[in-house]
């Protein structure tokens, strides 16, 4: 079985004049992971929080108390809609339904299972020793990727999402508040069932996909599903994916290219009117990357996110798989 990938201190990585990367690994020390550089990274509810700059910790979201769905919903009722807690609760509602809707009670209305097409695509992947998913959210694709990988790393910047992924993958049911309308919620419950993954076969991290605390070229499969349009620098994310991918390994991407000015500036958007074509061209030619890729598969897949009992957003997400040329 593949060894768990090493976790690196994201705050003290350096390159010398020759471009060689120098890193330090982290060691457990109670409820923190400690580095020789003196940095101490907290482990919260079994999830290490690994960010380069302590000032970035608020981006990981709320370190929330353990609340029942009813209590969580009551906290959101006072609003306003764009306050941190209502936005956090809405985010969890959307992605727990999207990832685990086929294993939730009651089943979601409007869109019962947003991830079905992507789950089917991931199920067809060949076996590999190690895999990393950037933007793993509440963990369904970590579970699916673990069916064909000996060890999977899942990383996401939302601590609330990764905490729930940890519980679900441990085989523990997760109760959550499902959005009904406005700031009104109803209790729901999800369970991974046979998709639970033993801790020895997966690593979950709260961290920045644009600066992951992971060794370069350490993974035979690097995955980012519906993440490219959710980061401020999509081209940098592609360079990160390329850096993590071992020679001969593969990258698996999906994106609806739903660019938003609140996420990224206009010049950061890829490919003008045809970002799917631009993405494939970047990979084939190695433009802006360190390597070239052979495109193995491209298609469009449905991806519909339930927002509440009366609305959902339907996308066509572009799915692409490519092999890194040595």
Beta strands, then each sheet from edge to edge (+ up, - down):
strand 1: 14-15
strand 2: 21-22
strand 3: 27-29
strand 4: 32-34
strand 5: 40-44
strand 6: 47-50
strand 7: 104-105
strand 8: 128-134
strand 9: 149-156
strand 10: 174-181
strand 11: 184-190
strand 12: 202-207
strand 13: 219-225
strand 14: 245-255
strand 15: 293-308
strand 16: 311-324
sheet 1: 1+ 2-
sheet 2: 3+ 4- 5+ 6- 12- 9- 8- 13- 14- 16+ 15-
sheet 3: 7+ 11- 10+
end
